[in-house]
């Protein structure tokens, strides 16, 4: 079959962005005038709406000049090019840039023209090249392309700066935000992935006994959901929920539990995802009549907490979930996990079919000097403006009282909280508030705002999202109306939530004995593979220490160095292939050490130079010695889980 240039280009884009391909295919009418002209040096250049998109003297020299000014060009760089024109600048980057490339073209006319007349298909087939058309697609490209501490560059032709001054400035701001957000995500991943993963593994026996949220899919179609979070404004309208209690499905996050309890509301679903032991959120509250939505990694104390039913929420970016789901076959596509319990509650409501989704207490900002609702477990935390410096500061109103609410030594709590408050103070952001003014918030809340807005945009036209929070941040894509107005408009029909849940539980497919046996088998195989690879870890651990000694003493016997280095690379490749690539749980346990070493090796193409030898040796030490010790200790937990599962299987039989 003969393919046109456009077809060949679109075939490559379709791999990662089929929606963009459809938009381009359907965009058959070019809205503004365009023409192809010849530059003074004989190149074909594109004019659009009477404006040359390239230098009309020498388009390639212009592209070369822009390319030469990029501040960095290493394999860990992420280059964003604003505007395709007819492709001179894009081609210049494709020819020589060492890093990854994202082309952002906001004009569908120009993008369609360029893809029709220039064959980029060989370059677009590369995994390090993507084309996007709007900020949402740019963010998704970052999810694929960005790696820890990637250098971000932005390049554009002068014509695009003139045509799109507002969009250029917005893109600059977006790139700064995305870099901060993804850098923070990697920090959280590296800091907490092990704890999340090993907690999920340790909790597998609980997960096997819980019910599946999947059984509630679509059971509450078109029923309004009220999601109660613990923001400072919650106290202003939470009392209205009881007036419509039998006409809505109520979700409460753990941090709002005490506020909910004070107003005598028993939520239909309590949602808790924290891996840490934060049972102070529900201390003194009778949870026995609540249904609990929790993730496998949620702290075991919540798995053991008395509730009516516990429903598993299988977060689709959780390493343990991906590992065990090979044997559960739960469709994970819409089990999103974005780092905040409120979004988990929202996605749970969406899975159940609820519509509209009504948010209250979702300030996502420090409203009126407060960080949490008056009645929440963390109401003691304040954000106030220092009268002397004018700067905002996060602190506890009564540190002694607050420290005593935690399940740890008071001094340990004080040390942790002092450090945490200093970090929050240092990273205060300002976002658009409901009142139109800029208001203070945390870095994580600023990121969550983005996630809430992106989620609403992705489901635009399918769900109605209402932010009935009476304070805090403005959320793009949400209706901003009062809770009273939202309930009067949408909560008109009686709903028997208990009956619907009870009916769903009758067909609740408990995890089968075969699935349990397969998970046990998976655990045993993981232990066996690790045992078989211990000699590789041991050998390369010793080799890394020898190489470190050579480096410190500056004694590089070429033959010996080459031999040791080759053995380390060889062992890494074998461990990667046998243990990590096909075992997402092990990946989660040592993702920081593995990903950093893997990325480094890819960047140097295994050709080590003296100037980057120290970095390699440090990363190799972390992998072959530190990560090895981590997995070795974790195998004790794997064995205990295997024994518990075997005991439960025996009991069941």
C-alpha positions as CSV (number, residue, x, y, z in Angstrom):
1,X,0.0,0.0,0.0
2,X,1.3,3.5,-0.9
3,X,1.3,5.9,2.0
4,X,1.2,9.7,1.6
5,X,3.8,11.7,3.6
6,X,1.0,12.7,6.0
7,X,0.0,9.1,6.5
8,X,3.5,8.1,7.3
9,X,4.0,10.9,9.8
10,X,0.6,10.2,11.5
11,X,1.3,6.5,11.7
12,X,4.3,7.3,14.0
13,X,2.4,9.9,16.1
14,X,-0.5,7.5,16.5
15,X,1.7,5.3,18.8
16,X,1.4,7.7,21.7
17,X,-1.3,10.2,20.7
18,X,-4.1,8.8,18.6
19,X,-6.4,11.7,19.5
20,X,-4.1,14.2,18.0
21,X,-3.9,12.1,14.8
22,X,-7.7,12.2,14.5
23,X,-7.7,15.9,15.0
24,X,-5.1,16.4,12.3
25,X,-7.0,14.0,9.9
26,X,-10.3,15.9,10.4
27,X,-8.6,19.3,10.0
28,X,-9.0,19.4,6.2
29,X,-9.8,23.1,5.9
30,X,-6.9,25.5,6.4
31,X,-8.4,28.6,8.1
32,X,-5.8,31.2,7.1
33,X,-3.9,31.9,3.9
34,X,-0.5,30.2,3.4
35,X,2.1,30.0,0.7
36,X,5.5,28.5,-0.1
37,X,8.2,30.9,-1.1
38,X,11.9,30.8,-1.8
39,X,14.5,32.3,0.6
40,X,17.4,34.3,-0.8
41,X,19.6,31.2,-0.5
42,X,17.1,29.1,-2.4
43,X,15.3,27.2,0.4
44,X,11.5,26.7,0.5
45,X,9.9,28.5,3.4
46,X,6.3,28.7,4.6
47,X,4.4,31.9,5.0
48,X,1.2,31.8,7.1
49,X,-1.3,34.6,7.2
50,X,1.1,36.8,5.3
51,X,4.0,36.2,7.8
52,X,7.2,34.2,6.9
53,X,7.7,31.6,9.5
54,X,11.4,31.3,8.7
55,X,14.2,33.8,7.9
56,X,13.6,34.8,4.3
57,X,17.4,35.1,3.7
58,X,18.7,31.8,5.1
59,X,16.3,29.5,7.0
60,X,18.9,26.9,7.9
61,X,21.3,29.4,9.3
62,X,18.5,30.8,11.4
63,X,17.8,27.3,12.8
64,X,21.5,26.7,13.4
65,X,21.7,30.0,15.3
66,X,18.8,29.0,17.6
67,X,20.2,25.5,18.1
68,X,23.7,26.8,19.0
69,X,22.2,28.8,21.9
70,X,20.7,25.9,23.9
71,X,22.2,26.0,27.3
72,X,22.9,22.3,27.5
73,X,22.8,19.2,25.3
74,X,23.3,16.0,27.1
75,X,21.4,12.7,26.9
76,X,19.4,13.7,30.0
77,X,18.3,17.0,28.5
78,X,14.7,17.5,27.5
79,X,14.4,20.0,24.6
80,X,11.0,21.6,24.0
81,X,10.7,23.3,20.5
82,X,7.8,25.8,20.2
83,X,6.6,25.8,16.6
84,X,7.3,23.6,13.6
85,X,7.0,26.0,10.7
86,X,8.1,23.8,7.9
87,X,10.5,22.0,10.1
88,X,14.0,23.6,9.8
89,X,14.5,24.1,13.5
90,X,12.9,20.7,14.3
91,X,15.1,19.0,11.8
92,X,18.2,20.7,13.2
93,X,17.4,19.3,16.7
94,X,16.6,15.9,15.2
95,X,20.0,15.8,13.4
96,X,22.2,16.6,16.4
97,X,20.5,17.0,19.8
98,X,21.7,14.3,22.3
99,X,18.6,14.6,24.5
100,X,14.9,14.0,24.1
101,X,12.7,16.3,21.9
102,X,9.1,17.5,22.3
103,X,7.7,19.6,19.5
104,X,4.9,21.9,20.7
105,X,2.9,23.3,17.8
106,X,-0.3,25.2,18.9
107,X,-1.5,25.9,15.4
108,X,-3.3,23.0,13.8
109,X,-3.2,24.7,10.4
110,X,0.6,24.8,10.4
111,X,1.0,21.4,11.9
112,X,-1.2,19.8,9.2
113,X,0.7,21.6,6.4
114,X,4.1,20.6,7.7
115,X,3.2,17.0,8.2
116,X,1.8,16.9,4.6
117,X,4.9,18.2,2.9
118,X,7.8,17.0,5.0
119,X,8.6,13.4,5.7
120,X,9.5,13.2,9.4
121,X,8.5,9.6,9.8
122,X,11.9,8.1,10.4
123,X,12.6,10.7,13.1
124,X,9.2,10.4,14.6
125,X,9.7,6.7,15.0
126,X,12.4,7.4,17.6
127,X,11.3,6.9,21.2
128,X,12.9,10.2,22.2
129,X,10.7,12.4,19.9
130,X,7.1,13.4,20.5
131,X,4.8,16.0,19.0
132,X,2.1,17.7,21.1
133,X,-0.5,20.4,20.5
134,X,-1.7,21.7,23.8
135,X,-0.5,22.0,27.5
136,X,-2.3,18.8,28.5
137,X,-0.5,16.8,25.9
138,X,2.8,18.5,26.9
139,X,2.2,17.3,30.5
140,X,1.6,13.7,29.3
141,X,4.8,13.9,27.2
142,X,6.7,14.9,30.3
143,X,5.3,11.8,32.1
144,X,7.0,9.7,29.4
145,X,10.2,11.8,28.7
146,X,11.2,13.4,32.0
147,X,13.8,11.8,34.2
148,X,15.1,12.9,37.6
149,X,16.9,16.3,37.2
150,X,16.4,16.5,33.5
151,X,17.7,19.8,32.0
152,X,14.8,21.5,30.3
153,X,15.4,23.8,27.3
154,X,12.9,25.9,25.3
155,X,13.7,27.0,21.7
156,X,11.6,28.8,19.2
157,X,11.9,30.8,15.9
158,X,11.6,34.6,16.2
159,X,8.4,34.4,14.1
160,X,6.7,32.3,16.8
161,X,7.7,34.7,19.5
162,X,6.0,37.5,17.5
163,X,2.9,35.5,16.6
164,X,2.3,34.0,20.0
165,X,3.8,36.3,22.7
166,X,1.2,35.3,25.3
167,X,1.5,31.6,24.5
168,X,5.3,31.8,24.6
169,X,5.2,33.3,28.1
170,X,2.6,30.8,29.2
171,X,4.8,28.0,27.9
172,X,7.8,29.3,29.8
173,X,5.7,29.3,33.0
174,X,4.3,25.9,32.3
175,X,7.8,24.4,31.7
176,X,9.0,25.9,35.0
177,X,6.0,24.4,36.8
178,X,6.3,21.0,35.1
179,X,10.0,20.8,35.9
180,X,9.2,21.5,39.6
181,X,6.3,19.1,39.6
182,X,8.1,16.2,38.0
183,X,11.2,16.8,40.1
184,X,9.0,16.7,43.2
185,X,7.4,13.5,41.9
186,X,10.7,11.8,41.4
187,X,11.9,12.9,44.9
188,X,8.7,11.4,46.3
189,X,9.2,8.3,44.3
190,X,12.8,7.8,45.3
191,X,12.1,8.7,48.9
192,X,9.0,6.6,49.4
193,X,8.8,3.9,46.7
194,X,10.4,1.3,48.9
195,X,8.1,2.0,51.8
196,X,5.0,2.0,49.6
197,X,6.0,-1.3,47.8
198,X,7.1,-3.3,50.9
199,X,3.9,-2.1,52.7
200,X,1.8,-3.3,49.8
201,X,3.6,-6.7,49.8
202,X,3.3,-7.1,53.5
203,X,-0.5,-6.3,53.2
204,X,-1.2,-8.9,50.5
205,X,-2.9,-11.3,52.9
206,X,-5.3,-8.4,53.9
207,X,-5.8,-7.5,50.2
208,X,-6.8,-11.1,49.4
209,X,-9.6,-10.9,52.0
210,X,-11.1,-7.5,51.0
211,X,-13.9,-6.9,48.6
212,X,-13.2,-5.3,45.2
213,X,-14.2,-1.8,44.3
214,X,-14.6,-3.1,40.8
215,X,-17.9,-4.8,41.9
216,X,-19.3,-1.3,42.5
217,X,-18.5,-0.1,38.9
218,X,-21.4,1.8,37.5
219,X,-23.7,0.9,40.4
220,X,-24.4,4.6,41.3
221,X,-24.9,5.9,37.8
222,X,-26.0,9.6,37.8
223,X,-26.1,9.7,41.6
224,X,-24.5,12.9,43.0
225,X,-21.4,12.3,45.0
226,X,-20.3,14.6,47.8
227,X,-16.6,14.3,48.5
228,X,-15.6,15.8,51.9
229,X,-12.0,16.9,52.4
230,X,-10.5,18.6,55.3
231,X,-9.7,22.1,54.0
232,X,-10.2,25.2,56.2
233,X,-13.5,26.2,54.6
234,X,-15.2,22.8,55.4
235,X,-16.7,24.3,58.6
236,X,-18.7,26.8,56.5
237,X,-21.0,24.3,54.7
238,X,-20.5,20.7,56.0
239,X,-23.8,21.0,58.0
240,X,-25.8,21.1,54.7
241,X,-24.8,17.5,53.9
242,X,-27.3,16.0,56.4
243,X,-30.2,17.8,54.7
244,X,-29.7,15.7,51.6
245,X,-28.1,12.7,53.2
246,X,-30.4,10.1,51.5
247,X,-30.0,11.7,48.1
248,X,-26.2,11.6,47.7
249,X,-23.3,9.2,48.1
250,X,-21.0,10.6,50.7
251,X,-17.2,10.1,50.6
252,X,-15.0,11.3,53.3
253,X,-11.2,11.4,53.4
254,X,-9.4,10.3,56.6
255,X,-8.3,13.8,57.6
256,X,-11.9,15.0,57.5
257,X,-13.2,12.2,59.8
258,X,-13.4,14.2,63.0
259,X,-15.2,17.1,61.3
260,X,-17.6,14.6,59.7
261,X,-18.1,12.8,63.0
262,X,-18.8,16.1,64.9
263,X,-21.7,16.8,62.4
264,X,-23.1,13.3,63.0
265,X,-22.5,12.3,59.4
266,X,-21.7,8.6,58.7
267,X,-20.0,8.6,55.3
268,X,-20.9,5.8,52.9
269,X,-17.2,5.5,52.0
270,X,-14.2,6.5,54.1
271,X,-11.1,6.8,51.9
272,X,-7.6,6.3,53.4
273,X,-4.5,5.8,51.3
274,X,-1.7,6.8,53.7
275,X,1.1,4.3,54.1
276,X,2.2,5.8,57.4
277,X,0.4,5.0,60.6
278,X,-1.8,8.1,60.9
279,X,-4.7,6.5,62.9
280,X,-5.0,9.7,64.8
281,X,-7.2,10.7,61.9
282,X,-10.0,8.4,63.1
283,X,-9.1,8.0,66.8
284,X,-12.3,7.9,68.9
285,X,-14.6,7.5,65.9
286,X,-16.8,4.5,65.4
287,X,-16.0,3.3,61.9
288,X,-18.0,0.0,62.1
289,X,-20.8,1.4,60.0
290,X,-18.6,2.8,57.3
291,X,-17.3,1.2,54.1
292,X,-13.6,1.7,53.7
293,X,-11.8,2.3,50.4
294,X,-8.1,1.7,50.8
295,X,-5.1,0.7,48.7
296,X,-2.9,-2.4,49.2
297,X,-0.1,-0.1,50.6
298,X,-2.3,1.6,53.1
299,X,-1.0,1.1,56.6
300,X,-2.0,-2.3,58.1
301,X,-3.7,-0.7,61.0
302,X,-6.4,0.5,58.6
303,X,-6.7,-2.9,57.1
304,X,-7.4,-4.2,60.6
305,X,-9.8,-1.4,61.5
306,X,-13.4,-2.5,62.1
307,X,-15.6,-1.4,59.2
308,X,-18.6,-2.8,57.3
309,X,-16.7,-3.6,54.1
310,X,-13.2,-2.9,52.9
311,X,-12.9,-2.2,49.2
312,X,-9.6,-2.5,47.4
313,X,-8.6,0.5,45.2
314,X,-5.9,-0.9,42.9
315,X,-3.9,2.3,42.0
316,X,-2.6,1.8,38.5
317,X,0.9,3.3,39.3
318,X,1.5,1.2,42.4
319,X,4.3,-1.4,42.0
320,X,2.7,-4.1,44.2
321,X,-0.7,-3.7,42.4
322,X,0.9,-4.1,39.0
323,X,2.8,-7.2,40.3
324,X,-0.2,-9.0,41.8
325,X,-2.7,-7.9,39.1
326,X,-1.2,-10.3,36.6
327,X,-3.2,-12.9,38.6
328,X,-6.2,-10.7,39.4
329,X,-7.0,-9.2,36.0
330,X,-8.6,-6.1,37.4
331,X,-8.9,-3.4,34.6
332,X,-6.7,-0.7,36.1
333,X,-7.0,2.1,33.4
334,X,-9.2,4.4,35.5
335,X,-7.8,3.5,39.0
336,X,-5.7,6.7,39.0
337,X,-3.4,7.6,41.8
338,X,-2.1,11.2,42.0
339,X,-0.8,11.4,45.5
340,X,-3.8,12.8,47.4
341,X,-6.5,10.9,49.1
342,X,-9.2,13.4,47.8
343,X,-8.4,12.4,44.2
344,X,-8.6,8.7,45.1
345,X,-12.1,9.4,46.5
346,X,-13.0,11.3,43.4
347,X,-11.8,8.5,41.1
348,X,-13.6,6.0,43.2
349,X,-16.9,8.0,42.7
350,X,-16.2,8.1,39.0
351,X,-15.7,4.4,38.8
352,X,-19.0,3.9,40.6
353,X,-20.8,6.0,38.0
354,X,-21.5,9.0,40.2
355,X,-22.4,12.3,38.5
356,X,-22.1,15.1,39.4
357,X,-18.9,15.1,41.5
358,X,-19.3,17.7,44.3
359,X,-16.3,18.8,46.2
360,X,-16.3,20.5,49.6
361,X,-13.4,21.3,51.9
362,X,-11.2,21.1,48.9
363,X,-9.4,24.4,49.5
364,X,-6.0,23.3,48.2
365,X,-4.7,26.4,49.8
366,X,-4.1,28.1,53.2
367,X,-7.4,29.9,53.5
368,X,-7.8,32.6,56.1
369,X,-4.6,31.6,57.8
370,X,-5.7,28.0,58.3
371,X,-4.4,24.8,56.7
372,X,-7.2,22.4,57.8
373,X,-10.7,22.4,59.0
374,X,-11.3,23.4,62.6
375,X,-12.4,19.9,63.6
376,X,-9.9,17.9,61.6
377,X,-7.0,16.0,63.2
378,X,-4.6,18.6,61.9
379,X,-6.5,21.8,62.8
380,X,-3.5,22.9,64.9
381,X,-1.5,23.8,61.7
382,X,-1.7,27.5,60.7
383,X,-0.2,29.6,57.9
384,X,0.2,33.2,59.0
385,X,2.0,36.3,57.7
386,X,4.9,37.4,59.7
387,X,4.2,41.1,60.6
388,X,7.9,42.0,60.5
389,X,9.0,40.3,57.3
390,X,5.7,40.1,55.5
391,X,6.5,36.5,54.6
392,X,4.1,33.6,55.2
393,X,5.0,30.9,57.7
394,X,3.6,27.5,58.4
395,X,3.6,26.4,62.1
396,X,1.6,24.7,64.8
397,X,-0.6,26.9,66.9
398,X,0.3,24.8,69.9
399,X,3.3,22.5,69.2
400,X,3.1,20.6,72.5
401,X,-0.5,19.7,72.0
402,X,0.0,18.8,68.4
403,X,3.0,16.5,69.1
404,X,1.0,14.5,71.6
405,X,-1.6,13.5,68.9
406,X,0.9,11.3,67.1
407,X,1.7,7.7,67.7
408,X,5.3,8.4,68.3
409,X,7.6,9.9,71.0
410,X,6.7,13.6,71.5
411,X,10.3,14.7,70.9
412,X,10.5,12.7,67.7
413,X,7.3,14.3,66.6
414,X,8.6,17.7,67.4
415,X,11.8,17.1,65.5
416,X,9.9,15.9,62.4
417,X,7.3,18.6,62.5
418,X,9.8,21.4,62.9
419,X,11.6,20.2,59.9
420,X,8.4,19.7,58.0
421,X,7.1,23.2,58.8
422,X,10.4,24.7,57.7
423,X,10.1,22.9,54.4
424,X,6.5,24.0,53.9
425,X,7.4,27.6,54.7
426,X,10.3,27.5,52.3
427,X,8.1,26.2,49.5
428,X,5.0,28.4,49.7
429,X,3.4,29.0,46.3
430,X,0.7,31.5,45.3
431,X,-2.3,30.4,43.3
432,X,-5.5,32.0,42.0
433,X,-8.2,32.0,44.7
434,X,-11.9,31.8,44.4
435,X,-11.9,35.5,45.3
436,X,-9.8,36.3,42.3
437,X,-6.8,37.2,44.5
438,X,-3.5,35.3,44.8
439,X,-3.4,33.1,47.9
440,X,-0.7,31.0,49.6
441,X,-0.5,27.3,49.2
442,X,2.0,24.5,49.4
443,X,4.0,23.0,46.5
444,X,2.1,19.8,46.8
445,X,-1.3,21.5,46.8
446,X,-0.2,23.5,43.7
447,X,0.5,20.2,42.0
448,X,-2.8,18.7,43.1
449,X,-4.6,21.7,41.6
450,X,-3.1,20.7,38.3
451,X,-4.2,17.1,38.7
452,X,-7.8,18.1,39.6
453,X,-7.9,20.4,36.6
454,X,-6.4,17.8,34.2
455,X,-8.8,15.2,35.4
456,X,-11.8,17.4,34.8
457,X,-10.5,18.3,31.3
458,X,-10.0,14.7,30.4
459,X,-13.6,13.9,31.4
460,X,-15.1,17.1,30.0
461,X,-18.6,16.4,28.6
462,X,-18.8,13.0,30.5
463,X,-19.0,14.2,34.1
464,X,-20.0,17.4,35.8
465,X,-17.4,18.6,38.3
466,X,-18.5,21.1,41.0
467,X,-16.3,22.8,43.4
468,X,-18.6,23.9,46.2
469,X,-15.7,24.7,48.5
470,X,-16.3,28.1,50.1
471,X,-12.7,29.3,49.9
472,X,-9.3,28.4,48.6
473,X,-8.1,27.8,45.1
474,X,-10.0,28.3,41.8
475,X,-10.2,25.0,39.8
476,X,-10.4,25.4,36.0
477,X,-13.0,23.1,34.5
478,X,-15.2,23.0,37.7
479,X,-18.5,24.8,38.3
480,X,-18.1,27.1,41.3
481,X,-21.4,27.2,43.0
482,X,-22.5,26.9,46.6
483,X,-23.2,23.5,48.2
484,X,-26.8,24.5,48.7
485,X,-27.2,25.3,45.1
486,X,-25.5,22.1,44.0
487,X,-27.6,19.9,46.2
488,X,-30.9,21.7,45.3
489,X,-30.1,21.3,41.6
490,X,-28.8,17.7,41.5
491,X,-29.9,15.8,44.7
492,X,-33.5,15.2,43.9
493,X,-33.9,11.4,44.1
494,X,-33.8,9.1,47.1
495,X,-31.0,6.6,46.9
496,X,-30.6,3.5,49.1
497,X,-26.8,3.3,49.2
498,X,-26.7,0.4,51.7
499,X,-29.1,-1.7,49.5
500,X,-27.0,-1.1,46.4
501,X,-23.8,-2.1,48.1
502,X,-25.4,-5.2,49.6
503,X,-26.6,-6.3,46.2
504,X,-23.2,-5.7,44.7
505,X,-21.5,-7.7,47.4
506,X,-23.7,-10.7,46.6
507,X,-21.9,-11.0,43.3
508,X,-18.6,-9.8,44.7
509,X,-15.9,-12.0,43.1
510,X,-13.6,-12.8,46.0
511,X,-10.1,-13.5,45.0
512,X,-10.0,-17.1,43.9
513,X,-7.9,-19.9,45.3
514,X,-6.1,-20.1,41.9
515,X,-5.2,-16.5,42.1
516,X,-3.9,-16.9,45.6
517,X,-1.8,-19.9,44.5
518,X,-0.4,-18.0,41.6
519,X,0.6,-15.1,43.8
520,X,2.3,-17.6,46.2
521,X,4.1,-19.0,43.2
522,X,5.2,-15.5,42.1
523,X,6.6,-14.8,45.6
524,X,8.5,-18.1,45.6
525,X,9.9,-17.5,42.1
526,X,11.1,-14.0,43.2
527,X,12.9,-15.4,46.2
528,X,14.5,-18.1,44.1
529,X,15.6,-15.7,41.3
530,X,17.2,-13.4,43.9
531,X,19.0,-16.3,45.6
532,X,20.4,-17.3,42.2
533,X,21.6,-13.8,41.5
534,X,23.4,-13.3,44.9
535,X,26.8,-14.3,43.4
536,X,26.4,-11.5,40.8
537,X,25.6,-9.0,43.4
538,X,28.5,-10.2,45.6
539,X,31.0,-10.2,42.7
540,X,30.2,-6.8,41.4
541,X,30.0,-5.4,44.9
542,X,33.6,-6.4,45.4
543,X,34.5,-5.1,41.9
544,X,33.0,-1.7,42.6
545,X,35.1,-1.5,45.8
546,X,38.2,-2.4,43.9
547,X,37.4,0.2,41.2
548,X,36.7,2.8,43.9
549,X,40.2,2.1,45.4
550,X,41.8,2.5,42.0
551,X,40.0,5.8,41.6
552,X,41.0,7.1,45.0
553,X,44.6,6.1,44.6
554,X,44.6,7.1,40.9
555,X,46.0,3.7,39.8
556,X,44.3,2.7,36.6
557,X,45.8,-0.5,35.3
558,X,44.0,-0.5,32.0
559,X,43.6,-4.2,31.5
560,X,42.4,-4.8,35.1
561,X,40.2,-1.8,35.1
562,X,38.6,-2.8,31.8
563,X,38.0,-6.3,33.1
564,X,36.3,-5.2,36.4
565,X,34.2,-2.6,34.6
566,X,33.0,-5.1,32.1
567,X,32.1,-7.6,34.8
568,X,30.1,-4.9,36.6
569,X,28.2,-3.9,33.5
570,X,27.6,-7.6,32.7
571,X,26.2,-8.3,36.1
572,X,24.0,-5.3,36.0
573,X,22.5,-6.4,32.6
574,X,21.9,-9.9,34.0
575,X,20.3,-8.7,37.2
576,X,18.2,-6.2,35.2
577,X,17.0,-8.9,32.8
578,X,16.4,-11.7,35.2
579,X,15.1,-9.9,38.3
580,X,14.0,-6.3,37.6
581,X,12.5,-6.0,34.1
582,X,9.9,-8.7,34.6
583,X,9.3,-8.1,38.3
584,X,7.7,-4.7,39.0
585,X,7.7,-5.4,42.8
586,X,11.5,-5.7,42.9
587,X,11.7,-2.6,40.7
588,X,9.7,-0.7,43.3
589,X,11.9,-1.8,46.2
590,X,15.1,-0.5,44.6
591,X,13.8,1.9,41.9
592,X,16.0,4.8,42.9
593,X,19.2,2.9,42.8
594,X,18.2,1.0,39.7
595,X,16.8,3.9,37.7
596,X,19.8,6.2,38.4
597,X,22.4,3.6,37.4
598,X,20.4,2.5,34.4
599,X,19.9,6.0,33.1
600,X,23.6,6.8,33.6
601,X,24.7,3.7,31.7
602,X,22.3,4.5,28.8
603,X,23.7,8.1,28.7
604,X,27.3,7.0,28.5
605,X,26.6,4.1,26.1
606,X,28.8,2.0,28.5
607,X,31.9,4.1,27.4
608,X,33.1,5.4,30.7
609,X,35.4,8.4,30.9
610,X,37.6,9.6,33.8
611,X,35.5,12.7,34.3
612,X,32.3,10.7,35.0
613,X,33.9,7.7,36.7
614,X,33.2,8.9,40.2
615,X,29.5,9.3,39.5
616,X,29.4,5.8,38.0
617,X,31.2,4.3,41.0
618,X,28.8,6.0,43.5
619,X,25.7,4.8,41.6
620,X,27.1,1.3,41.2
621,X,27.9,1.2,44.9
622,X,24.3,2.2,45.7
623,X,23.0,-0.6,43.4
624,X,25.3,-3.5,44.1
625,X,25.8,-2.9,47.8
626,X,23.0,-0.7,49.2
627,X,20.1,-2.0,47.1
628,X,21.4,-5.6,47.5
629,X,21.1,-5.2,51.3
630,X,17.6,-3.8,50.9
631,X,16.4,-6.7,48.8
632,X,18.1,-9.2,51.1
633,X,16.2,-7.8,54.1
634,X,12.9,-7.6,52.1
635,X,13.1,-11.3,51.2
636,X,12.4,-12.0,54.9
637,X,9.0,-10.2,54.5
638,X,8.4,-12.1,51.2
639,X,8.8,-15.4,53.1
640,X,6.5,-14.3,55.9
641,X,3.8,-13.3,53.4
642,X,4.2,-16.6,51.6
643,X,3.7,-18.4,54.9
644,X,0.6,-16.4,55.8
645,X,-0.9,-17.0,52.3
646,X,-0.2,-20.7,52.5
647,X,-1.8,-20.9,56.0
648,X,-4.9,-19.1,54.8
649,X,-5.1,-21.4,51.7
650,X,-4.8,-24.4,54.0
651,X,-7.5,-22.9,56.3
652,X,-9.8,-22.2,53.4
653,X,-9.5,-25.8,52.1
